[in-house]
């Protein structure tokens, strides 16, 4: 047995230093690791380098004391619970600090008040053009997607955790015709807690769509990067619980992933993100998650598609018009057909739009009032 089993992660590059959970200073926090690679500590087990101004230090010993279930499952760690066998940094005198504060939440009534005004919501107008207004409304309500006044036409993707608590809301603006994010003259992304100027807000993100897990305990889960992909994929592949990380790394940490313990999970990364997501698989397996990665898009994408960083939603709605049919899409895009065959899925057909929907999509310009 090595003399020092639990040590602070050695410096490799700036990416090996993280944001402190206490003072929130970037690249100042060092996490503990298990040199035997049997235990993966939560992200808050570590030490802040700002010893005088912060002093946060949550050690493996404290973690084992707070989580006796971990000690019971790993009987070989008993010599370390008393502080033996830990690196020198473990015993350095640093002011005692409490574990991280619980995540802040937002009043659920506020979320409910945003669940309207969809005629002025660019994201809704695009989804309605693809799947029809009735289905689009169902998806907006299923995923807790509201309408924001922050920018005319913007939406808010509320992050609702498995317990129904609102962690925050991501405000984004989409082009109502293309379904692409508006990035000119700047990237239109903000956060509800920032816009509301909530004091001392402790942001701890969860998966977008996570609240569905409790109602569907036995269904397989599919994880994508963007909220839009999760919404569109839910229409075509409803047998999966679709979640979004909200970014390439997003909710990919042990705390957020713990809600998927015991689940069967498919990772569906955007083009260009497959390698980064593959790195997460060992951590997910250590949390009791049965995980597989869908990399067909990565292995078969054209250079143009790879450059654009297309995702599953792009394939599902590629060249889709209100009169389009999924079979036509599969004929034009063999990758989509392979996706269907790989997942052995029963796809929901593309909805026909009413004359009113078609007129709204082709003729109407959204109003400036976001509701």
N, C-alpha and C positions, 0 to 999 in steps of 0.2 A: 504493500500500500504506500502510495506517495505521501511524503511528509505534509505537503500542502495540496489538499484536494480542491478546496474552494478558494479561488483567488480572484482578484480584480482582473478584468479582461485586459491583456497586454495591448499597448497601443500599436495599431497597424496603419491606420490612416484616419483622417478626420471623421470618417463614417463610423469609427469604433467608439466615438464619444457622442453622448446623447444629451437631450434636453432634460434638465433636472426636474423631477416631479414636484419639488418643493418650491424652488425659486424661479423655475421655468427659464433659466439661462441656457441657451443652446450650447452644445459641445462642451459641457462642463461636468457631465455625469458619466461615471464608469460603472458598469454592471458587473456583478459577480458571475462567474462561470464555474462549472464542475469539470475539472480536468479529466475525469473519467467519462464525461459525456452521458451520464445516466439521468441527471436531473437538470431540467431547464427552469431556471428561476423566472418569476414574473419580472416585468421590466422595471419595477420600482425597487428591486433588491440591488443596492449598490451604494455608491458614495459620491457626493458632490465635491468637486475640487475646490470650491470656494469655502474653505474651512472656516474663515472668520465671518464672512457675510451671510453664509447659509448654514453650513455645518450638518447638512442632511447626511445620515449614514444609517441605512437599514441593512443589517448584516444577515448572513445565512443563519446564524444562531437565533436571531430574532424571528426570522421567517419560519424556522422549524418549530419554535415555541408557539407561534401564532397559528400554525397549521400542523397539528399533531397527526392528521391523517397522512401527510407526506412522510412523516417519521415512521409511521406504522408500515407503510408500503415499502420503505427502504431501510430495512433493519441494519444494513451495513454502515449507516451514517452516524450511529450512536457515538463513536469517538469524536465526532465533529460538533455534536450538539452542545458539548461543554466548551467549545471554542478551540479544541485541539485540532491539529491538522489543517489549519487555515493559514493563508499567506500572511506575511508581516503586516500588510495594510489592514488586515482584519482587526488587529489589536491596537492600532494607533488610537490615541486619545482624541476623540472628536465629540463635540457637544451632542448629547443624546437628542435624537429627533424621533418624532412619531411617524408611523406609516403614512402614506399619502392620504390626502383628504378625499372623501368620497366625491364622485362626479357631481357636478352641478346639474340641475334640471330646469326645464322651462314649463310653465303652467300649461297643462293640457288644453284648457279652455282657449288659450291664445292660438294654439294650433287649429282647433276646431273653427275659429273665426276666420281663418285663412282658406278654409275648404269651400270656396265659392269664387265667383267672378271668373269662371273658366273661359268665358267668351273673350276675355282680355288676357288670357294666359297663353303665350306663344307655344309653350311646351304642349299644352293640351290641344291646341289647334293642329299641331303637327301629328300628334298621336291619333287624333280623331280622323285626320285625313288618311291614315294608314289602316286603322281598325274600326272606324265608325264612332260616332259620338257616344252611344250607349256603352260600348265596351271601353272607350277612353275614360268615361266618367267612373266606371267600375274600377279601372286600374288606378286612377288618381286617388280614389277613396281607399283602395286596398293598401296602397303604399304610403298613405298620409302625405300627399303632395298638395301644397297650397298655392295660393296666388299672392305675390308680394307686390308692394307699391314702391319698393326700393328703386327699381328701374321699370319704366312702362313695359308691360308684357312679361315681366320676370316671374319665375316660380320659386317655390321654396321646398326643398326636399327635407322633410323632417326626419331626423334620426331617432327612431323609437326603439328602445331596447327590448329584450325579451320579457321584461317585467312591465312594459307599457310606459316607462318613463321617457320623457322627451329630453335627449341629451343636448341637442342643438338643431339648427336647421341650416342647410346650405342654400343660399340664394344664388340663382343662376339665370342668365338670359340666353334664350335660344332664338334662332331664326325660325319663324313660324312656317316658312315654306320648305326649307332644307332640313330642319331638325338639327342643324349644327350649332355649336356654341358660338355666341357673338364674342369675338376677340379683338375687334377694332372699334374705336381707337385704343381700347384697352380690354383686358380679359375681365369679363363681367362675372365675377365670383365674389361673394361675401358671406358672412355668417350672421345668423339671426342674433346671437348673443352679443356680437360686436355692434350691430346696427342698433340694438336695444340699449347698448351701453350698460349692461348688467355688471355691477361691481363684483370684484373678486370671483369671477366666474372660472370654475375649474373644469375645463373642457376635457372630457374623456370620451372619444368617439366610439361608437359601436357600428355594426354593419347597417347599412341602409336596407330596410325590409326585415330586420331581425325580429320584429314583433310577431311575424307570422309563424315563427318556430313553435311557439307554445300550442297553437291550434293544429299544427301538423307534425306531431312528434315522430311519426314513422316514415315520413317522406324524405327522399334524398334531397340534398342541397346542391345547388350550382352557384358558384361565386364568379362574378364578373367585376370589372373595374368601375364602370360608369353606372350611374343611376338610370340613365336612359336605356342602357342595355338590359338591366334587370327588368324594367317595365315592359319593354318590347318582347323579350324572351319569355316572360310570363304568359303573354297572350298565345304565343306559338307552342310553348312547351310547358303547359300548366302542371305536369306531373312532378316538376321540380319546384322546390322553394328557392326562388332566385334572390340572392343577396348581392349587394355592391360594396366594394371596399371604399369607394369614393376617391381612389387614386391608386397609383402603382403599388404603393406600400400601405396607404390608408389604414385599415383596421387589422393589418397583418401583425399582430403582437399577441403574446400568450394570453393576456387578460381578455382581449376581445374574442379570440378564437375559442376560449374555454366553453362558450355556449354551444359549441358544435361537438363537444365530447360525446362519443358513442354514435355519431352520425356518419352516414355515407356521403362524401363530399366530392364534387367534381370542380376542378379549377379550370376556368375558361378565360385565360389571359388575352389581352389585346396583342396584336402583332408587335413583336419587339420586347414584350415583357415576360415571355415564357421562361427564360433562364432565371430571371429574378424571382419568379413565383416558384420555380422548382426548388430553389434554396430553402423555401419555407416548409417544404414537405416533411423533413425530419422532425421539426418542431411540432407540426400538426399531429404527426403520428405519436409523438411522446405524450400528447394530450388526449390520446384515445380516439383520434379521428381517423376513419378509413378514407384515405384521400387518393384520388387519381387526377391526372392532368390531361386535358384535351388539347393536344398540340398539332392537330392536323392542319389548322390554318397556318401555323408557323412553318410547317414543313412544306406546304404547297402554295404559299402565297407568291404572287408575282412581285417583281421589284417595285412596281408602282404601288401596289397594295401595301407592301412592307414599309415603303417610305411614308405612306399616309397613316400608318398605324391603325389600320381598320380593326374593328371589333365585331363580335357576333351580331350586334344590332345592324351594322352596316351590311352584313351578308343577308340578314333576314328581310331588310327593306330595300335592298339594292334594286334600283330602277323601278321600284314599285309605284304604280299609279292607282288612283281610286278604282280602276277597272281591272287591276292586275290580279293574277292568280299565282299561288305559291308554286305550282308546277312549272309555270313559265320561268319563275326565278331559278328553280333548280336546273332547268335546261340551260339557262344562260350561265349558271354558276355551279360547276361540278362540286366545288367545295361545300356548298350548302347541302347538296344531295348526300355527300359523304357524312356530313354532320348528322343528318336525319338517320342514316343507316347505322352510324356508330352508336348513337344513343337509343336506337330502336324505339323511336318516339312516334306517338300518334299526334300529328300536327293539326292544329285548329286552322281551318281555312281562312282566307282573307275575307274580311267583311265587305259586303257591298255598301256603298254610301247612299244615303237618301239624296234627293235633288237639293234639299236645303244644305246638307253637308257639303255637297259638291260646289254649290254656289259660294258657300262661306270660304271654302279652301281656295277657290280660283279667283274670286272677285273681291272679297272683303279684306279690308285692312284692319288689324286689331286696334281697338281704342286705346288711348293713353292712360286711362284710369285702370289701375291694377286691382281694384276691388278691395 
